[in-house]
Amino acid sequence: MSETWMGLIIGGSALSIALLMMIGHYRRERRRARLLRHLNRHEWWHQTRGRM
């Protein structure tokens, strides 16, 4: 029975680590998409004209 519990503990910790890594990856991708979306916010002619 001790080996069964050891397997469950190791498997559960591996799954929890994988879950935390998946959540971090998802958050990074959402942040990256948001930053890329805001990068194209201004039209190109605002950047090409000089200031007066």
C-alpha positions in Angstrom: 0.0 0.0 0.0 2.9 2.3 0.6 4.0 2.1 -3.1 0.5 3.0 -4.2 0.5 6.1 -2.1 3.9 7.0 -3.3 2.8 6.7 -6.9 -0.3 8.8 -6.2 1.8 11.5 -4.6 4.3 11.6 -7.3 1.7 11.5 -10.1 -0.4 14.2 -8.3 2.6 16.5 -7.9 3.6 16.0 -11.6 0.0 16.9 -12.7 -0.1 20.0 -10.5 3.3 21.2 -11.8 2.0 20.6 -15.4 -1.1 22.5 -14.6 0.8 25.5 -13.2 3.0 25.5 -16.3 0.0 25.4 -18.6 -1.6 28.4 -16.7 1.6 30.4 -17.0 1.9 29.7 -20.7 -1.8 30.7 -21.3 -1.3 34.0 -19.4 1.9 34.8 -21.4 0.2 34.1 -24.7 -2.8 36.3 -23.8 -0.5 39.1 -22.7 1.5 38.8 -25.9 -1.7 38.9 -28.0 -2.9 42.0 -26.1 0.5 43.8 -26.6 0.5 43.0 -30.3 -3.1 44.2 -30.7 -2.2 47.5 -29.0 1.0 47.9 -31.1 -1.1 48.5 -34.2 -3.5 51.0 -32.5 -2.2 54.2 -34.2 -2.5 54.7 -37.9 0.7 54.7 -39.9 0.4 58.4 -41.0 0.7 59.6 -37.4 4.1 58.2 -37.2 5.4 59.4 -40.6 4.5 63.1 -40.2 7.0 65.3 -38.5 6.0 67.5 -35.5 5.3 71.1 -36.3 
